[in-house]
Amino acid sequence: MKKYFYITIFSLAALFIASCTKKNNLAPVPTGHLYFHLHTDIDSFEVGDYNSVIQATNGRNISLGLAQIYISNIELVKLDGSIYPVTNKVILKHFETEAYLIGNVPAGNYKSIHFSVGLSAAENAKTPVANDTVFYHPEMWFGNTAQPMGYVFLNVQGKIDTTAHANGTEAQMVPFSYKIGTIANSKQVIMPDQNFTVLLDQDDYEHIIINYMRIFDGVDLSKARNLSVQNTADNSNVLAIQISNNIPNMFHYE
């Protein structure tokens, strides 16, 4: 009986060592560096500077004084339809910056990108510290602190022509300000299929346009009340819901 016991222990130990050796001998997954290159546009026109006036394709004048957006929950879709999730990555897109490192991802061929405009419930409940370059941005808070109301997922401000025929002068432009947030208004963006390849130890830049003109789809600009969303209470009204529903349509490949 004792001999059988020792043989069993020895066999289990050998299996454990063999298992560990096998795991340790697994080749590392080859990776490349994936970047999002995010452009700020009004229709087909790239915004060169804050407060510069751009005439949209419908003739309406618009300028942006602030355009910032949180992107998280990034997923890469492989050619076979399987998903590679990019974990623990949140970016705050500033107008001034276009290139953002998403991370080291498996080298290979992909066909699409999914992501969320917004934050997870855990991220939205996070209390930022002063040196946090992603979350410590008071302009992305609803109040003087990030909590308890959470973060602004989309903050876009500027001026726009609100005339019925979209033919007003620059002097007739009026301010607008939209702070879209709350978990209910987080939106998933599913980019259309467009094959791309991440090469081993190489930088791949996926160019994506953010068309801020699309946030006004279905919004009656002639009504002054439709030019402002400022707090979490506002984020449950019809205007905020319309704007949040427009968010997925803001994104397309360059």
N, C-alpha and C positions, 0 to 999 in steps of 0.2 A: 504493500500500500504506500509506504514511504517512497519507494523507488518510483512508483507511478506518479506520485505527487511532484517529485523533483523533475521528472521528464516533462510533465505538464507545464510547470513553471518555466522550465528552460525553453519549451516550444513557444509559449506566449511571449517570452522575452525576445526570442529570435524573430518572431513575427513583428513585434513592435519596432525592433531595430531596423528590420527590412523595410517596414512601412515608412519610418522616418527617413531612411536613406533614400528611398524612392522619391519622397516628397522633396528632399533637399536637392535631388538630382534633376528635378524638373527645370527645364529651360525657362528663363524669364520671357514673358510675353514681349515681343518687339513693339516699340511704340514710336509715335511721332508727335509733334507739337501742333495742337489745333488752336487756331485763333478765330474769333469772330471779328470781322471788320464791318462795323456798323455805321451806316451813312444816315445823316439827317436830311430829309427831303420834304419839299412841298410839291405834291404831284411829281412831275418828272424833273423838277428843279432842285439841285442840291443847295442847301442853305450854307452860305459862305460865312456869315457873321450873325451874331445876335443882333436883333432889331433892324436888320436889313429887310426892306419891303420886297416881297415876291408876289407876282401876279399869278394866281393859280390858273389852270386851264379853263375854268369857268369864268375867268375875268376878275374874280374876287381878290382883292389885295389882302395879304396877311404878313405879319412879322412875328418872330419868336423871340421872347425875352428870356425864356428858360425852357429847357426840354430835357428832362431826366426820367429814367425808367429803370426799374429793377427787373432783371432776368434771372431765373433760377430753374431748377428741375430740368436740366438739359439732358436730352436723350439723343443718341445717334442711332439711326436705323441702318442696319446692314442690308446687303443685297438680298439676303434670304428672308428679310422681314424681322429678324431678331433685333433686340434692343440692347444697346450698350448705354447704361446710365452713367452720367458724369456726376459723381457724388460730391456733396459738400462744396459746391461751387455756386456762388452768387456774384453777379456783377451789377454794378450801378453804372448805366450808360450815361455819360455826360456828353453834351454837345461837343465840347472841346476835344474829346478823345474818341478815336475810331477803332483802334486795335485793342482787343482784350484776349489775353491768354485763357483759354478754357481748360487746358491741361494736357498732360501726356496721355494719349489714348491709343488703343491698339492700332498698329499699322494695318491698312487694308482698304477695302472698297466699301463705300457707303452710298445710300441713295436718298436719305432725307434727314432732317433735323426737327426735333420737337423741343419746345421749351415753354416755360410759363412766364407771363408778365405778372409779377407778384411774388409773394413769399409764402413759404409753408406756414402752418399755424405756429410751429416752434420758432421759426425765424421771426415771425411777426410779433412774437411775445418777447423777443430778445431785448435786453437793456444794454445799449452800446456803451463802450468806454471811449474816452476822449481820443485814443490813438487808433481807433477802429476806422480804417479807410473806407469800408463798405457801408457800415451802419451809422457811423457818427456824422450825420448830415442833417442838421436841423431843418433844412428846406424840404426834407423827406419825412418830417414828422407832422402830425396834425396839431400839436400844441408845442409847449416849451420843452417838453421831453418826449421821447419815443413812446413811453408807456404812460397810462394804460391803453391808449387808443390805437396803438400799432403804427405801422409805417404807411406813408404815401407810396403807392406802387408806380404811379405815373403822375408827374408834375409837369404840366405844360402851361405856359403863360405867354401872352403877347397881345397883339392888336389885330383886329380883323374888320373888314368892311361888312357891315350888316344890312346894306341896302337891299331891297327886294330884287333888283335886277343885277346885283353884283357889279355895279358900275360906279361906285362911290370913289371919291378922291382919297389920297393918303390922309388928308386933314380930317376926313370923315370917319376914319378907322377908330374903333372903340376897344377898350381893354377886355380881355377874357382871361380867366384863370380856372384851371381844372386840376384838382387834387383828387385823384382816384385811388382808393384803397379799400380796406376791409377784405377779409377772406372771401366773402361772397363775390367780390368783383375781380378776383384773381382769374386770369384767362390762360388757357393753353393755346399755343400757336403751333400748328402743324404745317410745316413748310412743304411745298409740293416736291415731288420726286425730281431730283437733279443729282446725278451721280457725281461723287467726288472721291478722291483717294488721299489717304494719309500715308505718307512714305516714312520709312524707318529713319528716325533721327532728323527728319526734315520738318520745316515749318509749313503748315497748310493754312491759308487764309480763306475763310468762307465769307464772301461779301454779301451783306444783307442790307437792304434799304428800309428805313423806317419812314413811312410817308405820313407826316402829321396832319395832312389835310383830311385823311380818312376819319379822324375823330369827329368831324363835323357831319358825317353822313346821317341824314335823318333828323338833324338838329335845326329847329327854326330859329335862325339867328336874329330875326326881327324882334323877338321877345327878349327883353333885358334879363329876365330870370334864367335864360338859357346860356348865359355867359359866365356862370360862376358855380363851382362846386368846391367848398372850402373845408368841410368837416365830416366826421363820420355820419352825422345825421343826414347831411346832404347826400351821402353816398348810397342811401336807400331810396332816393327819389327817382323819378322817371328819367330825368336828364342823365344822371350818373350811370344808370343801368344801360341807357342807350350808348353812352360813350364807351363803357366797358365792353359792351357787345361789339363795338366797332374795332376794338384793339387788335384782334387777330388779323383783320384786313389791312392793318398798317404795314405788314411785313411782306417783302418779296425779295427774290434774289436780284442782284445787280445785273 
